[in-house]
Amino acid sequence: MRKNRGRTGRKRRRKQFINQSHKLEYIQLRKWLKERGFDDRNLRPAQFSDTGRGLMTTKTFQAGELIISLPEKCLLTTGTVLSSYLGENIAKWKPPISPLIALCTFLIAEKYAGEQSVWKPYLDVLPKTYKCPVCLEQEVVRLLPEPLRRKAQEQRTVVQELYTSSKTFFSSLQSLFTENVETVFNYDALKWAWCTINTRTVYMKHSQRECFSREPDVFALAPYLDLLNHSPNVQVKAAFNEQTRCYEIRTDSHCRRHEELFISYGPHDNQKLLLEYGFVAINNPQSAVYVSADVLLKYLFSADKQRNMKLSILKDHNLLENLTFGRDGPSWRLLTALKLLCLGADEFTYWKKVLLGDIISARNEERSLNIAAKICFSLIEETQHILHQISQMKKDKVNLENQLALVEVLCLEDLTILQTSAEILYNLHTAIT
Ligand SMILES: C[S@@+](CC[C@H](N)C(=O)[O-])C[C@H]1O[C@@H](n2cnc3c(N)ncnc32)[C@H](O)[C@@H]1O
């Protein structure tokens, strides 16, 4: 069938969106930004069917063009915090707090200030909740694949410890608040501030200040600019321009009028995107399914006399981590680890050649491809099992619908990768037998 290349066809293929710029919160935000020297006419907030809220273009952007230039006055940095009513308390506090906790404190305090906050127009458009793992229910975290599940638990611990270790500093701010500081700076408030910073800041290096601990001071919240969503298929140049004193982003891609304008948050796979930003990108070319060392070892022959030596070689060469299946099949690292593990007793002396990528024997190639296929099939089964669990839970736990939907998308993406890998493995196997 011929593809419809007419106007209607083109229109139908376009993404659905609803312009949001008429909404009071965005009108107020734009007014606030205008007072600080930012008056953009090329981008509009919009709600997109697939990516949620983002920025839509009102003109075509050419590759290399400046898409946004946000004056320093609009940025929220540790400089903003230090020059605020919190500055004196932070400067006095020993041991010094981290730049991150300074920003969290400011966000929580300003949100509490409500109408009184000069940052209100910005705070009003910030998400009320997040979907980073620290915000997910434990029963949802348990459904995540490894190593994401482990990293999700680590993230929870990091935020909990940050809260515990900051409590005495928060108490020192009591004179600034009428309400009990324990109520203002509660765990949920810190989690919200932490996620705001983790998911929305741009990188901006600030010089080390005595009043802060040695942790890097590299964050800036950039109102409006932080409405830009991520696409794994674009590249951008983003930095603070010392001459113009603006935070600027240039895109390397062409973007047509009335489409969503994307930036890149970095070359992240879906596990990293979910961990750091609480979302998953469909058809992410960077994405991969991880094979843990435990899974790999399940397929090691227990009678293999060289088993321990093989394991220590893999460990020494950092080949027990980052073993993956991608859209182009098993990774070089996974196949190399398998080839080494599959060396026969008579082939073991060639282990260095395996690490260099040489073919040792047809037998070794076949064995390693067989095991790769077994692992791939077991991961397919595991992912299908999780998807089944998710569909059950969706019926029983309606309140977890959004969180479950996120894990479901991740699993579906993983399943596509694994099925593609299984096909590639089949073809490779057929080619050598
Ligand atoms: C810097 S903000 C971008 C604007 C955000 N969508 C909003 O409404 O405020 C980063 C957050 O946007 C969301 N996001 C970014 N890119 C996305 C995408 N391609 N698909 C879905 N959500 C995305 C994630 O929730 C992420 O934590």
The ligand as an ORCA input file, in Angstrom:
! r2SCAN-3c Opt
* xyz 0 1
  C      13.784     19.024     33.128
  S      12.225     18.346     33.359
  C      11.448     18.550     31.789
  C      10.056     19.102     31.896
  C       9.009     18.246     32.567
  N       8.377     17.370     31.605
  C       7.951     19.071     33.266
  O       6.789     18.913     33.001
  O       8.307     19.864     34.121
  C      12.683     16.658     33.434
  C      11.523     15.719     33.638
  O      10.709     15.675     32.484
  C      10.236     14.366     32.225
  N      10.750     13.971     30.895
  C      11.826     14.450     30.250
  N      11.959     13.914     29.042
  C      10.935     13.054     28.896
  C      10.516     12.174     27.851
  N      11.193     12.061     26.713
  N       9.404     11.432     28.055
  C       8.703     11.519     29.208
  N       9.052     12.332     30.236
  C      10.151     13.099     30.084
  C      10.760     13.498     33.353
  O       9.779     13.429     34.344
  C      11.942     14.287     33.865
  O      12.222     14.068     35.221
*
